[in-house]
């Protein structure tokens, strides 16, 4: 089963946290699923012309929504209006795996 992760991305010159998961499609091409703060589920397949998936994997993507919502709620609490960004969210970042 996939794991929800929090990563940092560059958005308009600012580093922002992103709640997402990574999945292989039927042809083993990896695509990213973003779980937005607004509750949207967005599939990103940069570098791939298409993805092939099925009902079981789509159900898994939807099933992770609750975990993603919890993380997004935590991130929302750390949003700082004064700096127009997030502060002290680094403890939520998912560290890269070690060998």
N, CA, C and O of each residue as an XYZ file, in Angstrom:
396
protein
N       0.836     -1.183      0.000
C       0.000      0.000      0.000
C       0.877      1.241      0.000
O       1.934      1.266      0.630
N       0.435      2.261     -0.706
C       1.185      3.513     -0.792
C       1.135      4.246      0.541
O       0.295      3.965      1.396
N       2.037      5.173      0.692
C       2.142      5.958      1.919
C       1.987      7.429      1.569
O       2.530      7.899      0.570
N       1.252      8.143      2.387
C       1.140      9.586      2.243
C       2.454     10.194      2.709
O       2.977      9.818      3.758
N       2.988     11.126      1.937
C       4.226     11.801      2.297
C       4.018     13.311      2.211
O       3.119     13.789      1.520
N       4.851     14.041      2.914
C       4.885     15.493      2.812
C       6.246     15.853      2.252
O       7.278     15.520      2.834
N       6.242     16.541      1.109
C       7.473     16.957      0.449
C       7.438     18.471      0.267
O       6.397     19.103      0.447
N       8.566     19.035     -0.085
C       8.627     20.462     -0.382
C       8.728     20.647     -1.889
O       9.464     19.929     -2.567
N       7.979     21.620     -2.404
C       8.059     21.968     -3.811
C       8.292     23.467     -3.937
O       8.045     24.227     -3.001
N       8.770     23.879     -5.100
C       8.950     25.297     -5.389
C       7.696     25.794     -6.090
O       7.314     25.277     -7.140
N       7.063     26.792     -5.508
C       5.858     27.368     -6.092
C       6.035     28.879     -6.161
O       5.991     29.573     -5.146
N       6.235     29.370     -7.374
C       6.420     30.810     -7.596
C       7.572     31.379     -6.765
O       7.465     32.475     -6.215
N       8.659     30.637     -6.678
C       9.837     31.112     -5.962
C       9.825     30.864     -4.467
O      10.780     31.220     -3.776
N       8.771     30.264     -3.957
C       8.686     29.959     -2.532
C       8.646     28.444     -2.333
O       8.096     27.715     -3.158
N       9.230     27.984     -1.238
C       9.183     26.569     -0.899
C       7.930     26.322     -0.077
O       7.710     26.964      0.950
N       7.109     25.381     -0.541
C       5.849     25.089      0.156
C       5.721     23.590      0.371
O       6.228     22.803     -0.427
N       5.040     23.183      1.456
C       4.811     21.757      1.686
C       3.686     21.236      0.793
O       2.747     21.961      0.466
N       3.798     19.972      0.409
C       2.798     19.326     -0.439
C       2.527     17.932      0.104
O       3.460     17.163      0.338
N       1.263     17.602      0.305
C       0.855     16.276      0.759
C       0.555     15.445     -0.482
O      -0.279     15.826     -1.303
N       1.242     14.301     -0.619
C       1.086     13.510     -1.839
C       1.423     12.046     -1.588
O       1.825     11.660     -0.490
N       1.249     11.246     -2.628
C       1.645      9.839     -2.627
C       2.106      9.505     -4.039
O       1.729     10.177     -4.999
N       2.916      8.473     -4.159
C       3.421      8.055     -5.464
C       2.957      6.633     -5.749
O       2.985      5.768     -4.874
N       2.531      6.411     -6.983
C       2.001      5.113     -7.393
C       2.606      4.693     -8.722
O       2.875      5.540     -9.574
N       2.824      3.400     -8.911
C       3.180      2.910    -10.257
C       1.885      2.563    -10.994
O       0.948      2.028    -10.401
N       1.843      2.870    -12.285
C       0.670      2.436    -13.042
C       0.887      1.005    -13.530
O       1.870      0.367    -13.154
N      -0.010      0.503    -14.350
C       0.067     -0.884    -14.823
C       1.331     -1.161    -15.625
O       1.772     -2.306    -15.714
N       1.916     -0.119    -16.210
C       3.143     -0.266    -16.992
C       4.384      0.136    -16.196
O       5.469      0.289    -16.757
N       4.212      0.305    -14.878
C       5.279      0.665    -13.940
C       5.806      2.084    -14.149
O       6.927      2.387    -13.739
N       5.025      2.952    -14.773
C       5.344      4.378    -14.816
C       4.825      4.998    -13.522
O       3.679      4.767    -13.135
N       5.663      5.782    -12.857
C       5.285      6.356    -11.569
C       4.574      7.689    -11.801
O       5.009      8.524    -12.595
N       3.470      7.857    -11.082
C       2.769      9.137    -11.108
C       2.520      9.593     -9.672
O       2.462      8.790     -8.741
N       2.375     10.912     -9.527
C       2.171     11.494     -8.202
C       0.699     11.853     -8.034
O       0.049     12.338     -8.961
N       0.196     11.606     -6.843
C      -1.165     12.004     -6.486
C      -1.043     13.076     -5.410
O      -0.511     12.831     -4.327
N      -1.538     14.252     -5.721
C      -1.519     15.372     -4.779
C      -2.856     15.421     -4.048
O      -3.918     15.309     -4.660
N      -2.788     15.589     -2.743
C      -3.972     15.759     -1.920
C      -3.964     17.208     -1.435
O      -3.229     17.553     -0.510
N      -4.779     18.050     -2.060
C      -4.721     19.483     -1.774
C      -5.398     19.831     -0.456
O      -6.204     19.063      0.069
N      -5.061     20.987      0.059
C      -5.660     21.488      1.295
C      -7.167     21.668      1.115
O      -7.931     21.539      2.071
N      -7.588     21.967     -0.116
C      -9.011     22.161     -0.408
C      -9.771     20.840     -0.492
O     -10.997     20.846     -0.610
N      -9.060     19.697     -0.434
C      -9.704     18.396     -0.491
C      -9.704     17.753     -1.871
O     -10.263     16.672     -2.054
N      -9.079     18.415     -2.844
C      -8.998     17.843     -4.191
C      -7.948     16.744     -4.254
O      -6.972     16.757     -3.504
N      -8.159     15.800     -5.151
C      -7.168     14.774     -5.465
C      -6.732     15.031     -6.900
O      -7.543     14.977     -7.824
N      -5.433     15.314     -7.081
C      -4.911     15.688     -8.394
C      -3.847     14.676     -8.805
O      -2.887     14.444     -8.071
N      -4.021     14.077     -9.981
C      -3.033     13.134    -10.507
C      -2.057     13.885    -11.407
O      -2.468     14.590    -12.330
N      -0.755     13.728    -11.130
C       0.297     14.354    -11.919
C       1.068     13.251    -12.642
O       1.538     12.301    -12.017
N       1.191     13.382    -13.937
C       1.919     12.349    -14.689
C       2.918     12.997    -15.645
O       2.963     12.667    -16.830
N       3.727     13.930    -15.109
C       4.740     14.590    -15.909
C       5.717     13.566    -16.486
O       6.126     12.627    -15.803
N       6.077     13.762    -17.733
C       7.042     12.875    -18.372
C       6.432     11.588    -18.890
O       7.143     10.753    -19.448
N       5.141     11.412    -18.720
C       4.449     10.217    -19.181
C       3.263     10.690    -20.024
O       2.550     11.615    -19.634
N       3.058     10.062    -21.163
C       1.956     10.495    -22.021
C       0.601     10.065    -21.489
O      -0.405     10.724    -21.751
N       0.560      8.968    -20.748
C      -0.687      8.488    -20.156
C      -0.381      7.554    -18.996
O       0.732      7.045    -18.866
N      -1.386      7.340    -18.158
C      -1.256      6.350    -17.087
C      -2.364      5.315    -17.265
O      -3.452      5.615    -17.758
N      -2.055      4.100    -16.853
C      -3.025      3.012    -16.916
C      -3.241      2.516    -15.494
O      -2.313      2.034    -14.845
N      -4.462      2.638    -15.023
C      -4.786      2.218    -13.667
C      -6.140      1.526    -13.676
O      -6.774      1.409    -14.724
N      -6.576      1.076    -12.531
C      -7.847      0.363    -12.458
C      -8.605      0.693    -11.194
O      -8.134      1.476    -10.369
N      -9.774      0.103    -11.034
C     -10.626      0.404     -9.882
C      -9.958      0.168     -8.529
O     -10.163      0.944     -7.596
N      -9.167     -0.887     -8.417
C      -8.521     -1.191     -7.136
C      -7.549     -0.077     -6.742
O      -7.542      0.373     -5.596
N      -6.732      0.361     -7.699
C      -5.762      1.419     -7.394
C      -6.474      2.751     -7.158
O      -6.064      3.519     -6.288
N      -7.516      3.033     -7.908
C      -8.266      4.267     -7.692
C      -8.916      4.260     -6.305
O      -8.984      5.299     -5.648
N      -9.384      3.116     -5.867
C      -9.953      2.996     -4.511
C      -8.876      3.251     -3.457
O      -9.138      3.884     -2.434
N      -7.665      2.754     -3.711
C      -6.549      2.985     -2.782
C      -6.213      4.473     -2.695
O      -5.959      4.997     -1.610
N      -6.214      5.148     -3.842
C      -5.944      6.587     -3.873
C      -6.978      7.336     -3.031
O      -6.623      8.211     -2.242
N      -8.242      6.996     -3.198
C      -9.314      7.645     -2.437
C      -9.223      7.287     -0.954
O      -9.486      8.133     -0.100
N      -8.857      6.052     -0.643
C      -8.772      5.606      0.752
C      -7.718      6.382      1.544
O      -7.824      6.489      2.766
N      -6.715      6.919      0.874
C      -5.664      7.678      1.553
C      -6.087      9.112      1.857
O      -5.357      9.843      2.526
N      -7.246      9.514      1.378
C      -7.717     10.890      1.562
C      -7.804     11.285      3.033
O      -7.440     12.408      3.380
N      -8.275     10.393      3.909
C      -8.401     10.734      5.335
C      -7.050     11.061      5.961
O      -6.929     12.032      6.708
N      -6.035     10.254      5.658
C      -4.688     10.523      6.178
C      -4.154     11.844      5.632
O      -3.532     12.624      6.352
N      -4.407     12.076      4.355
C      -3.952     13.316      3.730
C      -4.648     14.523      4.350
O      -4.021     15.555      4.587
N      -5.932     14.387      4.609
C      -6.686     15.494      5.217
C      -6.134     15.831      6.597
O      -6.033     17.005      6.953
N      -5.777     14.815      7.375
C      -5.189     15.055      8.702
C      -3.888     15.837      8.592
O      -3.659     16.784      9.344
N      -3.041     15.437      7.654
C      -1.775     16.162      7.465
C      -2.023     17.581      6.971
O      -1.366     18.518      7.425
N      -2.960     17.748      6.050
C      -3.273     19.091      5.560
C      -3.852     19.968      6.667
O      -3.598     21.172      6.702
N      -4.625     19.375      7.567
C      -5.147     20.136      8.710
C      -4.004     20.623      9.590
O      -4.007     21.768     10.043
N      -3.025     19.752      9.832
C      -1.854     20.158     10.614
C      -1.094     21.279      9.921
O      -0.667     22.241     10.559
N      -0.929     21.144      8.608
C      -0.232     22.191      7.849
C      -0.997     23.506      7.893
O      -0.389     24.571      8.005
N      -2.310     23.446      7.807
C      -3.130     24.667      7.847
C      -2.930     25.422      9.155
O      -2.907     26.652      9.176
N      -2.786     24.674     10.241
C      -2.557     25.306     11.545
C      -1.206     26.003     11.598
O      -1.017     26.923     12.394
N      -0.271     25.582     10.765
C       1.075     26.160     10.769
C       1.237     27.282      9.747
O       2.321     27.850      9.617
N       0.169     27.604      9.023
C       0.248     28.702      8.061
C       0.289     30.024      8.825
O      -0.507     30.253      9.736
N       1.222     30.887      8.441
C       1.440     32.153      9.128
C       1.060     33.286      8.180
O       1.733     33.505      7.173
N      -0.014     34.005      8.499
C      -0.471     35.108      7.648
C       0.547     36.238      7.565
O       0.648     36.913      6.540
N       1.302     36.446      8.641
C       2.277     37.543      8.661
C       3.377     37.343      7.629
O       3.844     38.309      7.026
N       3.793     36.101      7.420
C       4.850     35.849      6.436
C       4.282     35.300      5.131
O       5.023     35.019      4.188
N       2.951     35.150      5.088
C       2.257     34.608      3.917
C       2.868     33.275      3.497
O       3.165     33.047      2.324
N       3.047     32.406      4.480
C       3.632     31.091      4.222
C       3.587     30.229      5.463
O       3.015     30.605      6.486
N       4.199     29.069      5.354
C       4.200     28.116      6.458
C       5.431     28.325      7.330
O       6.506     28.674      6.842
N       5.254     28.105      8.630
C       6.366     28.216      9.569
C       6.414     26.946     10.414
O       5.384     26.432     10.851
N       7.615     26.461     10.630
C       7.845     25.323     11.529
C       7.076     24.065     11.141
O       6.531     23.378     12.005
N       7.029     23.763      9.854
C       6.344     22.549      9.384
C       7.320     21.412      9.077
O       6.895     20.315      8.716
N       8.617     21.663      9.218
C       9.627     20.691      8.796
C       9.491     19.343      9.489
O       9.900     18.330      8.922
N       8.939     19.295     10.679
C       8.763     18.008     11.376
C       7.750     17.109     10.661
O       7.713     15.905     10.913
N       6.933     17.677      9.779
C       5.960     16.893      9.033
C       6.532     16.315      7.733
O       5.929     15.422      7.137
N       7.688     16.815      7.292
C       8.292     16.333      6.062
C       8.674     14.862      6.179
O       9.126     14.409      7.231
N       8.493     14.140      5.117
C       8.852     12.723      5.089
C      10.303     12.610      4.653
O      10.649     13.008      3.541
N      11.157     12.070      5.520
C      12.573     11.951      5.127
C      12.744     10.899      4.028
O      11.974      9.942      3.954
N      13.755     11.082      3.177
C      13.999     10.071      2.146
C      14.424      8.761      2.794
O      15.020      8.761      3.872
N      14.120      7.648      2.139
C      14.511      6.344      2.714
C      16.036      6.192      2.733
O      16.742      6.719      1.872
N      16.513      5.472      3.718
C      17.947      5.200      3.813
C      18.188      3.762      3.381
O      17.334      2.894      3.559
N      19.335      3.531      2.825
C      19.675      2.174      2.334
C      20.131      1.285      3.450
O      20.454      0.120      3.219
